[in-house]
Amino acid sequence: MIDIKLIRTNPALVEAGARKKRIALDLSRIVELDNKSRAMQQDIDRMRAEQNAAAKLIGKAAPEERAKLAEEAKRAKGALKELEDAYGACEAELKAALLRVPNIPAEAVPEGKDDSENVEVKRWGMPRSFDFPFRDHIALGEAQDWIDVERGARIAGSRNYFLKGDLSLLEGAMMRFALERMVAKGFTSLSVPTLVRSDVMVGTGYFPGGEEQAYRCDERDDLCLVGTAEVPVTALHQDEILKLSELPKLYVALSSCYRREAGTYGKDTRGLYRVHQFQKVEQVVLDIADPQRSIEHHEMIVRNAEDVLQALELPYRIVNVCGGDLGAPQIQKFDIETWMPSRNNYGETHSASRFHDYQARRLSMRYRDAEGKVHFCHTLNNTVAASVRMLIALIENHQAADGRVWLPPALRPYMGGREWIGKVLS
């Protein structure tokens, strides 16, 4: 959430940020509601003071005057109640409007309308050239009896699947490797709820605006399945004031993730690239409100993801996400895209974002500095490993002509020491 003081003092900056993100924004209604709310608050304070003074007068008044004063006090109380109700409605509308104001992108965010205009900043590794007819992950997985999309769709609908045998084990191995790598870097491992209240989705910036992508449970429970562990991990310290000595907080969590993929009908219908459920290891950082520290953390969480991909010997590139592809909450985002032979291209596997205090304001997540002053925290997050997309890259890039899949040394301790998985197909 944007600080209302910034809208009051520099609305042009806020509007320019929204334009860069290609998000429609009209601040005039927000300014109107803010002015109205502040004026009503002043009237409420004045009327309450008058009521307090009137109550003292009634106590001191002569008996013959008390009835008249009491009647006037009753009318004043009714008028105050009406004003308080109007103020509450105004505040509710103002808050709802503020929740839709996008964060202001950093100057380093490139101009651009969509992901086609993201700017590449780095490449690592060379895409593999095959000297044999390679199999995509579905052909290879079905031939090895590792993937069953047909039965997955039968019991759960399209974009669902079973992983079997060695591929199921490989998923677990990759997740465990990524998790342990982060713990070794000083991150605290968390097991988190994957059902959260709607206010947590609002607090982390997924609502309003992302409701169509979330699986929402029966409204009696007001719970949503998360699309990433970012949501519960970031909200862990909701409504708290942290000690300066506690920061930064470095957290990592392995969880199941659920996404409706609304609006993607007809996209990536073959294979596991775009599915409704997967596993993900997510890293989250909470720290003081220092823009330079946030940049340093941003660089660090990108390096953490790179370390995993390099250990798995998977070629990738990093793009600086342009304004039109950035989304409302982020200050800046770097996507890591891993080479996938079946796509003959890089496919997104990681997103590293920094938010400044945008999420913390919504979550009322604060800290007290050395002088005792309270500030909102800065937050950041990034994927460490996302299961099925990285499985695509792993088995496609590391397949042999005979249909077996080579395991990078980093994963072998989690796979019984084996160098290869799968049977010889040809």
ABEGO torsion letter per residue (X at the ends): XBBAAAAAABAAAAAAAAAAAGBBBBAAAAAAAAAAAAAAAAAAAAAAAAAAAAAAAAAABBAAAAAAAAAAAAAAAAAAAAAAAAAAAAAAAAAAAAAABBBBBBAABBBEABAAABBBABBBEBBBBBABBBBBAAAAAAAAGABBAAAAAAAAEBGBBBBBEAAAAAAAAAAAAAAAAAAAAGBBBBBBBABBBAAAAAAAGAOBGAAAABBBBBAAAGBBBBABAAAAAAAAABGBBBBAAAOBBBBBBBBBBBBAGBGABGBGABEAABBABBBBBBBBBBBBBBAAAAAAAAAAAAAAAAAAAAAAGBBBBBBBBBAAAAEAABABBBBBBBBBAAAGBBBBABBBBBAEAAAAAAAGBBBBBAAGBBBBBBBBBBBABBAAAAAAAAAAAABBAAGBBBBBAAAAAAAGGBABBEBBAX
